[in-house]
Structure formats: structure tokens, C-alpha cells
Amino acid sequence: MEIKVLKNDNIVIELKGRLDTTTSPQLDQKVKEIEIDKNLVIIDFKELEYISSAGLRVLLAIKKMLEASGKKLEIHNVNEVILEVFNVTGFINVLNVK
């Protein structure tokens, strides 16, 4: 998986590939390395093809970490396959999906 971090008015994390058991630790580590100096972190799923339960767990952990410091997480550009995963698992009600 490729991870690109952009900082402008917000922090945008662009993901490309698969967020699964193998790659979710990479995302977790990358987020921990970022200086979160903005109020909003956006994870852009435009080029994300797949998400597993490990990927869902890391998203939940990121959300909790951000909220603990008064920050917000949004998930953008979710494709239909991943949106279905969010709906079936109930994550659509947990994550702020735009």
C-alpha cells in the first residue's frame, strides 16, 4: 500500500492499494509519526481497493486517538465495495464518511 500525507488547511492522508492485515500497521505507524497540528485529518480512499477487519480496527484506533486530543477524522472518496463493508459492519455509523 502507498501512503501519501499532504498538509494544507487540513491533514490529508491518501491511501492506494489494500488496507489489510499486512498494511494496516504501516498506516498506524505513519499516523503516529505525523505531527497532528490541524483540527481535521482526512483519509482519502480514492485509490483504496480493499479494506479488511484489520483496516477497520486501525481506522477506529486513529479516530479514538484523534478525538482524545480534540481532533476530528473524516473518510473521503469511499468506493461502493468499501462503503458496503462500512454498512455491513456498522462502521458507517462510527466513522464520519463523506
Secondary structure, DSSP 8 states (H G I E B T S, - for coil): -EEEEEESSSEEEEEEEEESTTTHHHHHHHHHHS---SSEEEEEEEEEEEE-HHHHHHHHHHHHHHHHTT-EEEEES--HHHHHHHHHHTGGGTS-B-
